[in-house]
Amino acid sequence: MSDYVPLSHHPLDEQRMLQAVTTLYERLASRRTVRDFSPAPVARAVIEHIVATACTAPSGAHKQPWHFCIVSDPAIKQQIREAAEREEYENYHGRMSDDWLADLQKFGTDWNKPFLTTAPYLIVVFKKPYDLGPDGDRQKNYYVNESVGIACGMLIAAIHLAGLVTVTHTPSPMNFLQQVLDRPDNERAYLLLPVGLPAEGATVPTLERKPLEEVLTWYDHAE
């Protein structure tokens, strides 16, 4: 049985609870996906704390089946961009369905991904279907996609709260990331996030999020 320690918990009254969650909502509601980055440097300590925040995410059996690679080396970023653009070219010229391409038109995206070399950092998230023990034996991880997905959500929130921007990039297939970064066999690329400040004059599409009543259903206790 695992050792236990007392929970550190500081309850809030209803007013402070609502104030706290409203403040967080207002901060995160201003988050936008950005594709135009400034090459301006960002302190390494900021990026480390962003990743540390993601690592507080819950995971199946507390296996923490993730690994984060931070790339700032221009030569490696160029390798990643070239490989990603090769995959994206194939996606935009045959792999994607007509409906998919039509849905992307309003964003003005194509196979060119300059943000992969412009942004000061690339965060490459890997999932780990299994870990390797001291003797090289496989140790199974659980709910891997769910666990890493939650961590990535917290990662994106931390990026925004730090005053930085990102775009979730998944140039499927992403096997090239394992090769370029020389990652072990038990890691699979999950998500690629350029991180930095927005370029001067950066713009984003005019979008509306679904209203709460469209995505929320209450099941209240009947009186």
N, C-alpha and C positions, 0 to 999 in steps of 0.2 A: 504494500500500500504506500502511496506517495505521502511524503510529509506535508503537513498543512500549516499555514500561518494565518493569523487573523486578517480578515479583509480590511484594507484601508479604504474607507468610504465616508464621504462627507455629504450627507443629504442636504438638499436645498428646499426651502419653502416653495410653494407654488409660484409665487411671483418671480423669485430669482430663477427658478427652473425654466419658466416661460421666457424670461429675459435672456437666459443663456442660450437656449435653443433657437430663439428668434435671431439673436446676433449671429450665431453660426450659420443659420439659413441665409441671412442677408449677405454674409461674406461669400458663401459657396454659390449662391444664386447668380453672382456676377462672374462666375467662372465661364470662360469660353475657350474653345479649341482655337489655337493660333498656328498658322503655317508660315508666317513671316517673322523670322528671328533676327535679333541683333547679335553680332559676334562679341559683344561686350562680355568681359569675364565675370564670373560669379564665384564667390568664395567657396573653396572646397568644403569648409566646415558646414556651410548651408546645405550642400548636397548630401553630406553624410548624415545630418540630422533629419533630412527628408526621408532618406532610406531607413534610418532608425525608427522613424514614426511608422512607416509601412510594416516594419518587422514586429510591431505591437499587435498586429492582426491575429485573430483567433485562427486555429488550424486544427484539422482532424488529428485527435490524439496528441496534440501539441507537437507534431512532427516538424512544423515549420518548413514545408517542402519548397523552399524558394532560394534563389541566389540572384543577387543584383550585380551586374557588371557596369561600371562607370567608364565611359570612353571619352577622353579629351584629346588624345593623340590625333593630330590632323591626318596622318597617313592611314591609321586604322579607320577613322571616320570616312575617308575617301574610299577605302576598300568596301566598307559597309554600304556606302551610297551606290557604288557601281553595281554591287551584287543585288541590292534591293531594286534598283531601277531596271535591271534585267528581268527580274521576276514581275515587276509592275508593268513593264512593257507587254509581257505575255498576258497579264491579266486584262489590260485595257484593249488588247488586240486578239481576243478569242476566248479567254477563260471566263470573263464576266458575262452574265446574261444581259440581254438588251434592257430588261427592267432595271437591273442593278446600275447599268451605265446611265440610264435615264434619271434615276434617283440621285446620282452623283453630279449631274449637270449643274444644279444650282450652286454647287460648291466650287465649280471651276477647277476641279482637280484633274490631273493626268498622271502619266508615269514618271514625270520629272519630280525629284524630291530634293531640291536644294537645301532644305532645312537640315538634312542629315550631315551636311558639312558646315553650315553656317552656325547652328546652335553650338554654344560652348561645350555642352555635355550631351552625350547619349546615355540614357539608362536602359540597359537591356535586361529584361526580367526573364529568368529561366525557371521553369518548374522542374521538380525532381520526383518522378514516379517512384523512385526508391533511393535510399541512401546506401552507402557502402560502409560496412563495419571495419574494424581494425584488421581483420583477416581477409578483407575483400568480399565478404558475404553480403548478399542483398538483404536490406531491411526495408520492408514494405512501408510506404506512406499511404495515407488515407484521405479521401476527399481532396485530391490534389488540385484539380481545376477550381473547385469552390474556394479552397484556402488561398490559392495564389490570386484568384480574382478579387477576393476581399482585400488582400494586401495591396493590390494595384489600385483599388478604389481609394484606399487610405493614402497611397502614394500620390495620386493625382490631387487629392484634397490638400495634402501637405505642400505640394508644389504651388498650388494657388494661394494658400495662406501665407507662403513665403514671399509672395509678390512676383512669382515667376509664371511662365506659361509653358504649355506643352501641347502636343498632338499625339493621340494614340495611333501608332503606326503598326500595321500587321501585314507586311509584304509577303503574303502566303504564296508558296511555302517559305518557311524561315530557317530551313536547315543550314543555310550559309552562315548564319550567325554563330552556330556551334563551331563551325569550321574556322571562320575568321578569328574568333576569340579563343580557339583551342580549348573548348570546354569539354569536360569528361562525358562519357557515354550515358551517364544517368541524369543528364540535364537536357531539357528540350526548350527551345526558345518559345516564349509565351507572348511577350509584348516588347515593343521598341518605343521609347519615349525620348524625343529631343527635348532638352530643357534649357531655358535661358530667359532673357528679357525679350519683349516684343520689339520688332524693328520699328523705327520711327515712322509714324504714319500707317502702321499696320491696321488692316480692316478685317472685319468678320461679317459673315452673312447675317441678314436680318432673319431671326428665327424666333419662334414662340414655343415654349415648353407646354406639354399637355397640362390642362388645368387639373388641380388636385382631385376634383370630383370624378374625373375620368379614369384616374389610376388608383383611387382609394375606395374601398367598400367597407362600411362598418357593419359589424354583427353584434348589436347591443343586446344586453340581457333584457329579456322581456319582463316588464313590471307585473 
